[in-house]
Amino acid sequence: MNAAQVDAYLRRLGVERPAWPTVDVLRELQVRHLQTVPFENLSVHVGEEIVLEEKRLLDKVVGAHRGGFCYELNGAFGALLAALGFDVTLLAARVYGEEGRLGIPYDHLALRVRTVDGGDWLADVGFGAFSHSPLAFGERGEQAEPGGTFRIVEAGPDAAGVRGPAPAVEAADLDVVRDGKPQYRLEVRPRVLGDFVAGAWWHSTSPASHFTRSLVCSRLTEDGGRITLSGRTLTTTGVDGTREVRDLTSDEEVLAVYRDRFGIRLASVPAVRGPDRSS
């Protein structure tokens, strides 16, 4: 990433270029990313190819003012952090589903980030509703922050309170837990962006992927709440957890929400196409 690309990315986030890669800078960058770059899967349904290459990610997130899902958001964010002097490692994770079942390999991409002043941190701007701030990677106690109470624990059959058949555990795997519920199982082995191509393909094509079955566009609001557009349903969640749900009745309303609340300009309202890409 060159200097002009870094400056353009920072303008998108509304952040000045930092002097040093400190933990305070990382915190600011993460929360601003969550507030300005939506978690969305529109590409899956409008026929856009998802390419896990740095230039293509920057073209989408910065140039086209779009969002994406985990591989795109954390892939782009990791590139920005590295360009700013942070030591960044891409990590693979498997997301916990129903009854404690783990998803596919390379199900999720997260970031391990080392700062000049504060050790290692788990940064994640691609998991939807998650921590607002980086989590201390080596801390095994509770970490309370606006997004919930988190723990990073050594993985094991009962480490995160998982019920049902015990998932396989590799040495040094970690479970990331939010409010007592396991979110994903994190590997600590370093990965590269190309490792996640198969996972991105599966999530954008498989009938078993929730991304092929529904539309979502969501971001953190400036007051710590969340706004989510799922198809034509707009949900606004307050910082206190209160929810306002409204069904949008016209195409004009839907397009206006994409434009005014998420910064995404669309020519027409996207619709779920299905995994076979024929509808």
Secondary structure in CASP SS format (residue, H / E / C, confidence):
PFRMAT SS
TARGET T0000
AUTHOR 0000-0000-0000
METHOD secondary structure of the structure
MODEL  1
M C 1.00
N C 1.00
A H 1.00
A H 1.00
Q H 1.00
V H 1.00
D H 1.00
A H 1.00
Y H 1.00
L H 1.00
R H 1.00
R H 1.00
L H 1.00
G C 1.00
V C 1.00
E C 1.00
R C 1.00
P C 1.00
A C 1.00
W C 1.00
P C 1.00
T C 1.00
V H 1.00
D H 1.00
V H 1.00
L H 1.00
R H 1.00
E H 1.00
L H 1.00
Q H 1.00
V H 1.00
R H 1.00
H H 1.00
L H 1.00
Q H 1.00
T H 1.00
V C 1.00
P C 1.00
F E 1.00
E E 1.00
N C 1.00
L H 1.00
S H 1.00
V H 1.00
H H 1.00
V H 1.00
G C 1.00
E C 1.00
E C 1.00
I C 1.00
V C 1.00
L C 1.00
E C 1.00
E H 1.00
K H 1.00
R H 1.00
L H 1.00
L H 1.00
D H 1.00
K H 1.00
V H 1.00
V H 1.00
G H 1.00
A C 1.00
H C 1.00
R C 1.00
G C 1.00
G E 1.00
F C 1.00
C H 1.00
Y H 1.00
E H 1.00
L H 1.00
N H 1.00
G H 1.00
A H 1.00
F H 1.00
G H 1.00
A H 1.00
L H 1.00
L H 1.00
A H 1.00
A H 1.00
L C 1.00
G C 1.00
F C 1.00
D E 1.00
V E 1.00
T E 1.00
L E 1.00
L E 1.00
A E 1.00
A E 1.00
R E 1.00
V E 1.00
Y E 1.00
G C 1.00
E H 1.00
E H 1.00
G H 1.00
R C 1.00
L E 1.00
G C 1.00
I C 1.00
P C 1.00
Y C 1.00
D C 1.00
H E 1.00
L E 1.00
A E 1.00
L E 1.00
R E 1.00
V E 1.00
R E 1.00
T C 1.00
V C 1.00
D C 1.00
G C 1.00
G C 1.00
D E 1.00
W E 1.00
L E 1.00
A E 1.00
D C 1.00
V C 1.00
G C 1.00
F C 1.00
G C 1.00
A C 1.00
F C 1.00
S C 1.00
H C 1.00
S C 1.00
P C 1.00
L E 1.00
A E 1.00
F C 1.00
G C 1.00
E C 1.00
R C 1.00
G C 1.00
E C 1.00
Q E 1.00
A E 1.00
E E 1.00
P C 1.00
G C 1.00
G E 1.00
T E 1.00
F E 1.00
R E 1.00
I E 1.00
V E 1.00
E E 1.00
A C 1.00
G C 1.00
P C 1.00
D C 1.00
A C 1.00
A C 1.00
G C 1.00
V C 1.00
R C 1.00
G C 1.00
P C 1.00
A C 1.00
P C 1.00
A C 1.00
V C 1.00
E C 1.00
A C 1.00
A C 1.00
D C 1.00
L E 1.00
D E 1.00
V E 1.00
V E 1.00
R E 1.00
D C 1.00
G C 1.00
K E 1.00
P E 1.00
Q E 1.00
Y E 1.00
R E 1.00
L E 1.00
E C 1.00
V C 1.00
R C 1.00
P C 1.00
R E 1.00
V C 1.00
L H 1.00
G H 1.00
D H 1.00
F H 1.00
V H 1.00
A H 1.00
G H 1.00
A H 1.00
W H 1.00
W H 1.00
H H 1.00
S H 1.00
T H 1.00
S C 1.00
P C 1.00
A C 1.00
S C 1.00
H H 1.00
F H 1.00
T H 1.00
R H 1.00
S C 1.00
L C 1.00
V C 1.00
C E 1.00
S E 1.00
R E 1.00
L E 1.00
T C 1.00
E C 1.00
D C 1.00
G C 1.00
G C 1.00
R E 1.00
I E 1.00
T E 1.00
L E 1.00
S E 1.00
G C 1.00
R C 1.00
T E 1.00
L E 1.00
T E 1.00
T E 1.00
T E 1.00
G C 1.00
V C 1.00
D C 1.00
G C 1.00
T C 1.00
R E 1.00
E E 1.00
V E 1.00
R E 1.00
D E 1.00
L C 1.00
T C 1.00
S C 1.00
D H 1.00
E H 1.00
E H 1.00
V H 1.00
L H 1.00
A H 1.00
V H 1.00
Y H 1.00
R H 1.00
D H 1.00
R H 1.00
F H 1.00
G C 1.00
I C 1.00
R C 1.00
L C 1.00
A C 1.00
S C 1.00
V C 1.00
P C 1.00
A C 1.00
V C 1.00
R C 1.00
G C 1.00
P C 1.00
D C 1.00
R C 1.00
S C 1.00
S C 1.00
END
